[in-house]
């Protein structure tokens, strides 16, 4: 609800400014702010499979501990042009983890953070051969880890994606399918199929 109200507030503010610009006939600024509105709508409709790609899925994570697994997923972006500073990404995620564990329960964790060290939202996913200790909220070990890195100035989109991922992962059948998958291709197809059945509320 908060992210919905935040998005509407931004829209209303831009619309009011557009009205003023129309009166002044400021064509260049009009184009700029119309562009912002379009970008806002695109971002709010963003799907998990828009940001999660096969190259950033690990079907068998090597890490045996929480921080090792997180770093293994972050390191996938070392040569990624969307990342300006990989250490800013690492710091954002690990500092967020210190506040409260992102192990949300049912064998799933969603380490995340926001930073200006990226050009656009990025994501990665991995699963472990054996469950690892993660200090999860239900005190159970974790096997499925979804990494989400958002931009500092896209708070609403970050919250929406976290919510979407959490709701998808809350389905027992979906989690079980991920655990049985043997390749990044299988995992991606499972996310794609699950998201086709997803409806925004």
Z-matrix of the N, CA and C atoms (Angstrom, degrees):
N
C 1 1.460
C 2 1.520 1 111.76
N 3 1.362 2 116.72 1 -42.02
C 4 1.467 3 119.77 2 -179.31
C 5 1.509 4 111.18 3 -63.48
N 6 1.356 5 117.32 4 -41.62
C 7 1.458 6 120.52 5 -179.28
C 8 1.524 7 110.51 6 -66.91
N 9 1.354 8 116.99 7 -34.12
C 10 1.467 9 121.32 8 178.36
C 11 1.526 10 109.90 9 -65.28
N 12 1.341 11 116.25 10 -45.92
C 13 1.467 12 120.62 11 179.84
C 14 1.526 13 110.83 12 -65.04
N 15 1.331 14 116.14 13 -38.33
C 16 1.467 15 121.22 14 179.14
C 17 1.522 16 110.45 15 -62.66
N 18 1.335 17 116.69 16 -44.44
C 19 1.461 18 120.90 17 179.15
C 20 1.518 19 111.55 18 -62.62
N 21 1.342 20 116.96 19 -41.79
C 22 1.464 21 120.70 20 179.36
C 23 1.520 22 111.56 21 -66.88
N 24 1.333 23 116.53 22 -36.61
C 25 1.462 24 120.52 23 178.76
C 26 1.524 25 110.51 24 -62.73
N 27 1.332 26 116.61 25 -43.15
C 28 1.467 27 120.90 26 178.44
C 29 1.523 28 109.99 27 -62.45
N 30 1.338 29 116.03 28 -45.66
C 31 1.466 30 120.04 29 179.86
C 32 1.523 31 111.61 30 -58.99
N 33 1.342 32 115.60 31 -48.34
C 34 1.464 33 119.97 32 -177.41
C 35 1.522 34 111.87 33 -62.02
N 36 1.331 35 115.53 34 -38.45
C 37 1.466 36 120.20 35 178.89
C 38 1.527 37 110.71 36 -63.84
N 39 1.343 38 115.70 37 -44.03
C 40 1.470 39 119.92 38 179.41
C 41 1.519 40 111.11 39 -66.08
N 42 1.334 41 117.11 40 -40.84
C 43 1.468 42 120.43 41 179.39
C 44 1.534 43 111.27 42 -61.00
N 45 1.318 44 116.97 43 -43.21
C 46 1.463 45 120.75 44 179.05
C 47 1.522 46 110.94 45 -61.36
N 48 1.340 47 115.22 46 -40.03
C 49 1.465 48 119.87 47 179.78
C 50 1.530 49 110.87 48 -69.01
N 51 1.346 50 115.66 49 -35.97
C 52 1.463 51 119.96 50 178.09
C 53 1.527 52 111.54 51 -62.91
N 54 1.323 53 116.15 52 -38.45
C 55 1.465 54 120.37 53 178.56
C 56 1.531 55 110.66 54 -61.26
N 57 1.329 56 114.89 55 -42.51
C 58 1.468 57 119.69 56 178.47
C 59 1.526 58 110.65 57 -63.91
N 60 1.348 59 115.64 58 -40.87
C 61 1.462 60 119.78 59 -179.57
C 62 1.523 61 111.43 60 -67.28
N 63 1.326 62 116.62 61 -35.51
C 64 1.463 63 120.22 62 177.78
C 65 1.525 64 110.75 63 -61.31
N 66 1.316 65 114.91 64 -40.85
C 67 1.462 66 119.54 65 178.88
C 68 1.527 67 111.58 66 -64.95
N 69 1.343 68 115.16 67 -32.39
C 70 1.462 69 120.03 68 -178.91
C 71 1.532 70 111.95 69 -92.78
N 72 1.349 71 115.91 70 -8.15
C 73 1.469 72 122.22 71 -179.51
C 74 1.540 73 112.68 72 58.24
N 75 1.315 74 115.64 73 43.89
C 76 1.477 75 120.66 74 178.90
C 77 1.533 76 108.38 75 -88.46
N 78 1.334 77 116.86 76 87.03
C 79 1.456 78 122.29 77 -171.26
C 80 1.530 79 113.18 78 -62.41
N 81 1.324 80 117.46 79 -44.56
C 82 1.476 81 120.96 80 -177.63
C 83 1.524 82 110.64 81 -61.60
N 84 1.323 83 116.23 82 -46.36
C 85 1.463 84 119.92 83 -179.57
C 86 1.526 85 111.03 84 -67.85
N 87 1.341 86 116.33 85 -34.75
C 88 1.458 87 120.39 86 177.77
C 89 1.519 88 110.87 87 -59.71
N 90 1.341 89 116.21 88 -45.65
C 91 1.456 90 120.70 89 179.18
C 92 1.525 91 111.07 90 -60.49
N 93 1.322 92 115.70 91 -41.10
C 94 1.466 93 121.35 92 -178.51
C 95 1.533 94 110.89 93 -62.53
N 96 1.321 95 116.91 94 -48.47
C 97 1.463 96 119.82 95 -176.01
C 98 1.524 97 112.97 96 -75.35
N 99 1.331 98 118.16 97 -30.07
C 100 1.455 99 120.20 98 171.98
C 101 1.527 100 109.08 99 -63.45
N 102 1.339 101 116.05 100 -37.50
C 103 1.465 102 121.36 101 177.18
C 104 1.516 103 111.59 102 -62.54
N 105 1.332 104 116.49 103 -39.10
C 106 1.462 105 120.65 104 178.32
C 107 1.522 106 111.16 105 -63.15
N 108 1.322 107 116.58 106 -41.44
C 109 1.460 108 120.57 107 179.28
C 110 1.524 109 111.43 108 -62.35
N 111 1.313 110 116.03 109 -43.60
C 112 1.463 111 120.97 110 179.14
C 113 1.530 112 110.01 111 -62.93
N 114 1.347 113 116.05 112 -44.46
C 115 1.466 114 120.83 113 179.86
C 116 1.522 115 110.66 114 -62.47
N 117 1.320 116 117.01 115 -39.80
C 118 1.460 117 121.28 116 -179.79
C 119 1.519 118 111.08 117 -61.89
N 120 1.341 119 116.60 118 -43.66
C 121 1.463 120 120.85 119 179.13
C 122 1.524 121 111.19 120 -64.33
N 123 1.337 122 117.13 121 -41.06
C 124 1.461 123 121.19 122 179.88
C 125 1.522 124 110.66 123 -63.25
N 126 1.331 125 116.59 124 -44.70
C 127 1.455 126 121.35 125 -178.48
C 128 1.519 127 111.99 126 -64.69
N 129 1.349 128 116.63 127 -39.37
C 130 1.456 129 119.44 128 -177.91
C 131 1.525 130 111.60 129 -71.24
N 132 1.331 131 117.34 130 -19.57
C 133 1.458 132 121.07 131 178.76
C 134 1.530 133 111.06 132 -97.21
N 135 1.314 134 117.72 133 5.24
C 136 1.462 135 122.38 134 -175.54
C 137 1.523 136 111.52 135 -61.11
N 138 1.333 137 115.27 136 136.37
C 139 1.453 138 121.38 137 178.45
C 140 1.524 139 110.04 138 -101.64
N 141 1.321 140 115.03 139 162.19
C 142 1.465 141 120.28 140 177.79
C 143 1.526 142 109.66 141 -61.08
N 144 1.332 143 116.65 142 -41.20
C 145 1.467 144 120.68 143 -178.12
C 146 1.531 145 112.73 144 -74.22
N 147 1.324 146 117.41 145 -4.99
C 148 1.463 147 120.60 146 172.18
C 149 1.527 148 110.35 147 -76.74
N 150 1.323 149 115.94 148 -26.17
C 151 1.467 150 119.90 149 -176.25
C 152 1.530 151 113.53 150 -112.98
N 153 1.331 152 117.47 151 -22.26
C 154 1.471 153 120.94 152 178.89
C 155 1.530 154 109.51 153 -94.52
N 156 1.324 155 116.21 154 120.56
C 157 1.465 156 121.34 155 -179.62
C 158 1.538 157 110.77 156 -119.04
N 159 1.322 158 115.52 157 159.56
C 160 1.469 159 120.98 158 -175.68
C 161 1.525 160 112.95 159 -57.05
N 162 1.331 161 116.51 160 -35.75
C 163 1.469 162 120.61 161 -178.40
C 164 1.526 163 112.57 162 -67.03
N 165 1.322 164 116.48 163 -13.52
C 166 1.463 165 120.48 164 -177.94
C 167 1.524 166 110.96 165 -116.04
N 168 1.328 167 114.42 166 31.14
C 169 1.466 168 122.13 167 175.38
C 170 1.524 169 108.21 168 -122.04
N 171 1.329 170 116.50 169 128.54
C 172 1.464 171 121.90 170 178.18
C 173 1.526 172 108.03 171 -113.75
N 174 1.323 173 116.42 172 115.41
C 175 1.468 174 120.18 173 -176.87
C 176 1.528 175 112.62 174 -77.35
N 177 1.343 176 116.89 175 -19.54
C 178 1.461 177 120.78 176 177.76
C 179 1.532 178 109.37 177 -141.36
N 180 1.308 179 116.37 178 92.55
C 181 1.464 180 120.97 179 178.73
C 182 1.528 181 109.78 180 -66.29
N 183 1.331 182 115.72 181 140.78
C 184 1.465 183 120.31 182 -178.92
C 185 1.526 184 112.20 183 -87.12
N 186 1.318 185 116.72 184 -27.61
C 187 1.464 186 121.10 185 -176.95
C 188 1.520 187 113.42 186 -59.35
N 189 1.322 188 115.30 187 145.12
C 190 1.463 189 121.50 188 179.72
C 191 1.521 190 112.02 189 -110.18
N 192 1.330 191 115.21 190 -9.03
C 193 1.461 192 120.21 191 -179.91
C 194 1.527 193 109.97 192 -128.57
N 195 1.315 194 114.31 193 161.83
C 196 1.463 195 121.57 194 -176.00
C 197 1.524 196 113.50 195 -51.43
N 198 1.325 197 117.44 196 -55.20
C 199 1.462 198 120.79 197 -176.09
C 200 1.526 199 111.88 198 -67.48
N 201 1.318 200 116.91 199 -33.72
C 202 1.466 201 120.55 200 177.86
C 203 1.526 202 110.87 201 -62.36
N 204 1.314 203 115.99 202 -42.44
C 205 1.465 204 121.46 203 -179.67
C 206 1.521 205 111.06 204 -66.33
N 207 1.329 206 116.05 205 -44.00
C 208 1.473 207 120.39 206 178.92
C 209 1.520 208 110.20 207 -60.95
N 210 1.324 209 116.57 208 -46.33
C 211 1.470 210 120.36 209 -179.71
C 212 1.527 211 112.21 210 -65.82
N 213 1.317 212 116.59 211 -33.79
C 214 1.464 213 120.90 212 178.27
C 215 1.538 214 110.61 213 -61.83
N 216 1.330 215 116.22 214 -40.15
C 217 1.465 216 120.56 215 178.26
C 218 1.526 217 111.44 216 -72.72
N 219 1.316 218 116.64 217 -40.96
C 220 1.470 219 120.48 218 178.84
C 221 1.524 220 110.81 219 -62.63
N 222 1.322 221 116.70 220 -39.56
C 223 1.471 222 121.15 221 -177.65
C 224 1.533 223 113.30 222 -63.89
N 225 1.312 224 117.23 223 -15.88
C 226 1.463 225 120.42 224 175.93
C 227 1.525 226 111.37 225 -61.92
N 228 1.329 227 116.14 226 -21.70
C 229 1.460 228 121.21 227 -174.84
C 230 1.531 229 113.70 228 -100.26
N 231 1.325 230 116.94 229 10.93
C 232 1.467 231 120.27 230 -176.67
C 233 1.525 232 113.59 231 -56.97
N 234 1.320 233 117.29 232 -37.93
C 235 1.473 234 121.08 233 -178.50
C 236 1.535 235 111.83 234 -105.60
N 237 1.307 236 116.29 235 12.83
C 238 1.469 237 120.42 236 -176.03
C 239 1.529 238 110.14 237 -80.53
N 240 1.330 239 116.50 238 128.10
C 241 1.470 240 120.98 239 -178.01
C 242 1.530 241 112.87 240 -68.93
N 243 1.322 242 116.87 241 -14.40
C 244 1.472 243 120.36 242 178.33
C 245 1.530 244 111.63 243 -77.40
N 246 1.333 245 115.41 244 -12.20
C 247 1.467 246 121.09 245 -178.03
C 248 1.524 247 110.16 246 -105.93
N 249 1.326 248 115.97 247 122.84
C 250 1.465 249 121.20 248 178.37
C 251 1.528 250 111.96 249 -87.96
N 252 1.332 251 115.17 250 -32.83
C 253 1.468 252 119.92 251 -175.99
C 254 1.528 253 108.65 252 -148.36
N 255 1.329 254 116.75 253 100.71
C 256 1.460 255 121.94 254 -176.36
C 257 1.527 256 111.86 255 -63.55
N 258 1.337 257 116.83 256 -30.12
C 259 1.457 258 119.44 257 -179.03
C 260 1.529 259 112.01 258 -73.95
N 261 1.329 260 116.37 259 -28.54
C 262 1.475 261 119.74 260 173.55
C 263 1.524 262 109.92 261 -66.40
N 264 1.324 263 115.09 262 -38.40
C 265 1.469 264 120.62 263 177.42
C 266 1.530 265 109.31 264 -63.08
N 267 1.325 266 116.19 265 -48.79
C 268 1.463 267 121.61 266 -179.13
C 269 1.530 268 110.94 267 -59.42
N 270 1.318 269 115.56 268 -45.24
C 271 1.460 270 120.65 269 -179.04
C 272 1.526 271 111.92 270 -63.48
N 273 1.333 272 116.38 271 -42.46
C 274 1.468 273 121.09 272 -178.95
C 275 1.524 274 111.05 273 -60.61
N 276 1.332 275 116.38 274 -42.37
C 277 1.464 276 120.98 275 -177.76
C 278 1.531 277 111.32 276 -72.24
N 279 1.321 278 116.92 277 -46.95
C 280 1.465 279 120.26 278 -176.64
C 281 1.529 280 112.11 279 -69.91
N 282 1.334 281 116.90 280 -34.41
C 283 1.469 282 119.82 281 176.51
C 284 1.521 283 110.70 282 -67.64
N 285 1.340 284 116.21 283 -38.58
C 286 1.471 285 119.92 284 176.38
C 287 1.523 286 110.15 285 -63.83
N 288 1.316 287 116.52 286 -36.38
C 289 1.461 288 120.92 287 -178.49
C 290 1.527 289 111.91 288 -67.05
N 291 1.338 290 115.75 289 -29.09
C 292 1.466 291 120.27 290 179.20
C 293 1.523 292 111.75 291 -68.62
N 294 1.325 293 116.08 292 -29.11
C 295 1.467 294 120.69 293 -178.96
C 296 1.525 295 110.21 294 -69.01
N 297 1.324 296 116.14 295 -47.45
C 298 1.465 297 122.32 296 178.06
C 299 1.522 298 108.95 297 -163.07
N 300 1.314 299 116.69 298 140.96
C 301 1.457 300 120.29 299 179.83
C 302 1.526 301 110.78 300 -59.60
N 303 1.331 302 115.29 301 139.06
C 304 1.467 303 120.34 302 177.36
C 305 1.530 304 111.26 303 -93.68
N 306 1.322 305 115.31 304 13.03
C 307 1.460 306 119.94 305 171.93
C 308 1.523 307 106.76 306 -79.00
N 309 1.323 308 116.31 307 101.38
C 310 1.468 309 120.86 308 -170.28
C 311 1.523 310 113.77 309 -87.16
N 312 1.328 311 117.54 310 -5.78
C 313 1.456 312 120.72 311 178.48
C 314 1.519 313 112.75 312 116.34
N 315 1.326 314 115.19 313 167.23
C 316 1.458 315 123.02 314 178.74
C 317 1.536 316 112.72 315 59.41
N 318 1.330 317 116.12 316 31.57
C 319 1.458 318 120.50 317 176.89
C 320 1.512 319 114.77 318 76.94
N 321 1.335 320 116.67 319 16.56
C 322 1.466 321 121.09 320 -175.89
C 323 1.528 322 111.66 321 -123.80
N 324 1.342 323 115.51 322 142.09
C 325 1.466 324 121.38 323 175.82
C 326 1.520 325 109.36 324 -133.82
N 327 1.319 326 115.83 325 148.19
C 328 1.462 327 119.92 326 179.78
C 329 1.535 328 110.05 327 -133.23
N 330 1.340 329 116.56 328 72.01
C 331 1.466 330 119.82 329 177.10
C 332 1.527 331 109.49 330 -59.98
N 333 1.316 332 116.06 331 135.71
C 334 1.464 333 119.52 332 -176.20
C 335 1.514 334 111.37 333 -154.88
N 336 1.325 335 115.18 334 167.57
C 337 1.451 336 121.20 335 178.21
C 338 1.518 337 109.67 336 -173.24
N 339 1.319 338 115.40 337 165.97
C 340 1.466 339 121.56 338 176.47
C 341 1.525 340 108.54 339 -121.04
N 342 1.342 341 116.05 340 140.08
C 343 1.460 342 120.03 341 -176.90
C 344 1.521 343 110.80 342 -155.70
N 345 1.331 344 115.23 343 159.37
C 346 1.469 345 119.84 344 173.40
C 347 1.531 346 110.12 345 -93.10
N 348 1.335 347 116.42 346 10.40
C 349 1.461 348 121.33 347 -179.45
C 350 1.519 349 113.70 348 -85.38
N 351 1.346 350 117.23 349 7.83
C 352 1.461 351 121.36 350 178.39
C 353 1.525 352 110.55 351 -129.90
N 354 1.346 353 115.95 352 157.52
C 355 1.464 354 121.20 353 177.71
C 356 1.513 355 112.28 354 -91.25
N 357 1.343 356 115.66 355 -26.42
C 358 1.458 357 120.93 356 178.76
C 359 1.515 358 109.54 357 -153.34
N 360 1.318 359 116.58 358 166.79
C 361 1.454 360 121.89 359 -177.85
C 362 1.534 361 110.22 360 -63.01
N 363 1.328 362 116.25 361 136.28
C 364 1.467 363 121.14 362 179.85
C 365 1.527 364 110.03 363 -129.88
N 366 1.338 365 115.38 364 156.78
C 367 1.462 366 119.90 365 -179.21
C 368 1.519 367 110.92 366 -150.76
N 369 1.330 368 115.21 367 155.48
C 370 1.464 369 121.70 368 176.42
C 371 1.530 370 107.79 369 -148.07
N 372 1.312 371 114.98 370 158.19
C 373 1.470 372 119.50 371 179.81
C 374 1.523 373 109.65 372 -140.87
N 375 1.322 374 115.38 373 145.15
C 376 1.457 375 119.31 374 176.87
C 377 1.511 376 111.29 375 -152.02
N 378 1.336 377 115.67 376 158.16
C 379 1.468 378 119.97 377 174.68
C 380 1.522 379 109.86 378 -133.09
N 381 1.292 380 115.63 379 146.74
C 382 1.464 381 121.26 380 -175.96
C 383 1.522 382 111.05 381 -94.64
N 384 1.325 383 115.93 382 153.44
C 385 1.467 384 119.99 383 175.88
C 386 1.522 385 110.27 384 -67.98
N 387 1.333 386 114.40 385 -40.16
C 388 1.465 387 120.58 386 178.31
C 389 1.524 388 108.09 387 -126.86
N 390 1.327 389 118.33 388 141.51
C 391 1.468 390 121.56 389 179.73
C 392 1.529 391 111.16 390 -56.42
N 393 1.337 392 116.17 391 143.04
C 394 1.468 393 121.12 392 179.64
C 395 1.525 394 110.72 393 -115.69
N 396 1.314 395 115.96 394 153.28
C 397 1.461 396 121.20 395 176.42
C 398 1.527 397 108.68 396 -70.03
N 399 1.339 398 116.97 397 129.91
C 400 1.459 399 120.42 398 -173.68
C 401 1.537 400 112.50 399 -135.16
N 402 1.320 401 117.01 400 4.54
C 403 1.469 402 121.77 401 -174.64
C 404 1.537 403 110.51 402 54.59
N 405 1.325 404 115.13 403 41.65
C 406 1.464 405 120.63 404 -177.59
C 407 1.527 406 111.64 405 -66.32
N 408 1.316 407 115.70 406 161.23
C 409 1.465 408 121.43 407 -176.72
C 410 1.524 409 112.50 408 -62.91
N 411 1.343 410 116.75 409 -29.01
C 412 1.466 411 119.65 410 178.46
C 413 1.525 412 111.96 411 -97.99
N 414 1.344 413 115.66 412 8.94
C 415 1.472 414 122.54 413 178.38
C 416 1.531 415 113.61 414 62.80
N 417 1.331 416 116.66 415 20.44
C 418 1.459 417 120.30 416 177.87
C 419 1.530 418 110.17 417 -106.28
N 420 1.340 419 118.32 418 150.67
C 421 1.470 420 121.39 419 -179.27
C 422 1.525 421 111.63 420 -66.23
N 423 1.317 422 115.29 421 163.60
C 424 1.471 423 122.37 422 -174.33
C 425 1.527 424 111.11 423 -116.09
N 426 1.336 425 115.58 424 140.97
C 427 1.468 426 121.34 425 176.30
C 428 1.521 427 112.42 426 -121.97
N 429 1.335 428 116.88 427 -23.39
C 430 1.460 429 122.31 428 -176.05
C 431 1.525 430 109.44 429 -115.53
N 432 1.342 431 115.77 430 125.61
C 433 1.471 432 120.28 431 -175.86
C 434 1.526 433 110.50 432 -130.56
N 435 1.321 434 115.71 433 121.56
C 436 1.472 435 121.73 434 178.53
C 437 1.529 436 108.34 435 -113.92
N 438 1.328 437 116.26 436 118.72
C 439 1.468 438 122.06 437 -179.99
C 440 1.533 439 109.70 438 -97.60
N 441 1.329 440 116.50 439 127.64
C 442 1.461 441 121.13 440 178.30
C 443 1.530 442 109.70 441 -129.21
N 444 1.343 443 115.96 442 125.07
C 445 1.463 444 121.13 443 178.22
C 446 1.521 445 108.72 444 -119.04
N 447 1.317 446 115.89 445 119.17
C 448 1.451 447 120.96 446 -179.55
C 449 1.520 448 112.34 447 -107.11
N 450 1.320 449 115.02 448 166.46
C 451 1.461 450 120.79 449 177.10
C 452 1.523 451 109.63 450 -86.81
N 453 1.313 452 115.95 451 147.63
C 454 1.463 453 121.67 452 -179.25
C 455 1.518 454 113.01 453 -54.32
N 456 1.328 455 116.72 454 -36.40
C 457 1.458 456 120.52 455 -173.64
C 458 1.528 457 113.99 456 -95.22
N 459 1.339 458 116.65 457 11.03
C 460 1.471 459 120.36 458 179.32
C 461 1.528 460 110.29 459 -123.85
N 462 1.318 461 115.31 460 56.03
C 463 1.466 462 121.31 461 -175.59
C 464 1.531 463 111.89 462 -63.13
N 465 1.330 464 116.79 463 -45.30
C 466 1.464 465 121.10 464 -177.83
C 467 1.531 466 111.30 465 -60.33
N 468 1.323 467 117.04 466 -45.16
C 469 1.460 468 121.53 467 179.74
C 470 1.518 469 111.04 468 -64.19
N 471 1.322 470 116.81 469 -40.73
C 472 1.465 471 122.69 470 179.01
C 473 1.530 472 110.03 471 -59.32
N 474 1.331 473 116.65 472 -45.98
C 475 1.461 474 121.58 473 -178.97
C 476 1.528 475 110.56 474 -65.32
N 477 1.329 476 116.61 475 -42.19
C 478 1.464 477 120.36 476 179.57
C 479 1.534 478 111.29 477 -62.01
N 480 1.321 479 116.59 478 -42.63
C 481 1.465 480 120.17 479 179.96
C 482 1.529 481 111.34 480 -66.66
N 483 1.321 482 116.98 481 -41.00
C 484 1.464 483 120.41 482 176.81
C 485 1.527 484 110.69 483 -59.51
N 486 1.311 485 115.47 484 -42.68
C 487 1.465 486 121.20 485 179.79
C 488 1.527 487 111.03 486 -64.75
N 489 1.325 488 115.93 487 -44.35
C 490 1.470 489 120.91 488 -179.55
C 491 1.530 490 110.71 489 -62.64
N 492 1.328 491 116.66 490 -46.36
C 493 1.463 492 121.52 491 -179.87
C 494 1.529 493 110.73 492 -61.79
N 495 1.325 494 115.90 493 -44.67
C 496 1.467 495 120.80 494 -178.45
C 497 1.522 496 111.62 495 -62.25
N 498 1.334 497 116.10 496 -41.75
C 499 1.459 498 119.55 497 -179.75
C 500 1.535 499 111.49 498 -67.78
N 501 1.313 500 116.63 499 -38.40
C 502 1.465 501 119.86 500 177.03
C 503 1.529 502 110.20 501 -63.17
N 504 1.339 503 115.57 502 -45.99
C 505 1.459 504 120.53 503 -175.51
C 506 1.529 505 112.33 504 -73.53
N 507 1.304 506 117.05 505 -12.62
C 508 1.459 507 120.52 506 179.49
C 509 1.524 508 112.13 507 -75.50
N 510 1.343 509 116.86 508 -12.41
C 511 1.460 510 121.64 509 -179.29
C 512 1.531 511 110.32 510 -83.73
N 513 1.315 512 115.11 511 120.62
C 514 1.467 513 120.80 512 -177.22
C 515 1.526 514 112.25 513 -57.19
N 516 1.323 515 116.44 514 -44.98
C 517 1.466 516 121.24 515 -177.21
C 518 1.527 517 111.51 516 -62.11
N 519 1.339 518 116.15 517 -38.77
C 520 1.464 519 120.62 518 -179.83
C 521 1.521 520 110.70 519 -67.48
N 522 1.331 521 117.14 520 -45.07
C 523 1.466 522 120.77 521 179.10
C 524 1.528 523 111.20 522 -61.90
N 525 1.318 524 115.59 523 -42.09
C 526 1.464 525 119.72 524 179.97
C 527 1.531 526 111.26 525 -62.72
N 528 1.334 527 115.65 526 -37.72
C 529 1.460 528 120.24 527 177.81
C 530 1.520 529 111.45 528 -64.09
N 531 1.326 530 116.25 529 -41.17
C 532 1.461 531 120.97 530 178.67
C 533 1.525 532 111.03 531 -63.91
N 534 1.314 533 116.77 532 -40.96
C 535 1.459 534 121.20 533 -179.30
C 536 1.527 535 111.51 534 -64.58
N 537 1.317 536 116.78 535 -31.38
C 538 1.468 537 121.26 536 -178.63
C 539 1.527 538 112.61 537 -84.41
N 540 1.325 539 117.06 538 -18.85
C 541 1.471 540 121.40 539 -176.50
C 542 1.532 541 110.79 540 -64.25
N 543 1.333 542 116.31 541 143.15
C 544 1.463 543 121.03 542 -176.19
C 545 1.523 544 114.76 543 -109.83
N 546 1.332 545 117.29 544 -4.58
C 547 1.463 546 119.45 545 -177.37
C 548 1.519 547 110.94 546 -146.54
N 549 1.334 548 115.80 547 163.53
C 550 1.458 549 120.61 548 178.25
C 551 1.529 550 110.57 549 -64.68
N 552 1.331 551 115.93 550 -32.56
C 553 1.468 552 120.43 551 178.75
C 554 1.532 553 110.90 552 -64.26
N 555 1.333 554 116.09 553 -44.71
C 556 1.463 555 120.53 554 178.67
C 557 1.526 556 110.82 555 -62.47
N 558 1.327 557 115.56 556 -43.72
C 559 1.467 558 120.42 557 -179.10
C 560 1.521 559 110.78 558 -62.92
N 561 1.329 560 116.89 559 -44.69
C 562 1.463 561 120.18 560 179.77
C 563 1.526 562 111.03 561 -61.84
N 564 1.318 563 117.23 562 -42.61
C 565 1.466 564 120.88 563 -179.88
C 566 1.522 565 111.10 564 -63.84
N 567 1.324 566 117.01 565 -34.66
C 568 1.463 567 120.61 566 177.10
C 569 1.527 568 111.07 567 -65.38
N 570 1.346 569 116.20 568 -42.37
C 571 1.463 570 120.14 569 177.02
C 572 1.528 571 109.97 570 -63.38
N 573 1.311 572 116.07 571 -43.38
C 574 1.463 573 121.25 572 -178.43
C 575 1.526 574 111.09 573 -62.17
N 576 1.335 575 116.12 574 -46.05
C 577 1.461 576 120.97 575 -179.52
C 578 1.522 577 111.13 576 -65.51
N 579 1.319 578 116.15 577 -42.47
C 580 1.469 579 120.16 578 -179.40
C 581 1.529 580 111.19 579 -64.17
N 582 1.310 581 115.04 580 -38.82
C 583 1.467 582 118.56 581 -177.37
C 584 1.528 583 112.35 582 -72.01
N 585 1.310 584 117.09 583 -23.73
C 586 1.460 585 121.03 584 175.64
C 587 1.519 586 110.95 585 -64.99
N 588 1.332 587 115.89 586 -24.81
C 589 1.464 588 121.14 587 179.60
C 590 1.521 589 112.54 588 -95.77
N 591 1.319 590 115.19 589 4.23
C 592 1.466 591 120.86 590 -175.78
C 593 1.525 592 110.81 591 -89.90
N 594 1.313 593 116.14 592 134.49
C 595 1.458 594 120.82 593 177.47
C 596 1.522 595 109.10 594 -125.14
N 597 1.310 596 116.09 595 132.48
C 598 1.464 597 121.24 596 178.63
C 599 1.517 598 109.26 597 -70.08
N 600 1.351 599 116.56 598 136.53
C 601 1.461 600 121.15 599 177.24
C 602 1.508 601 109.85 600 -121.39
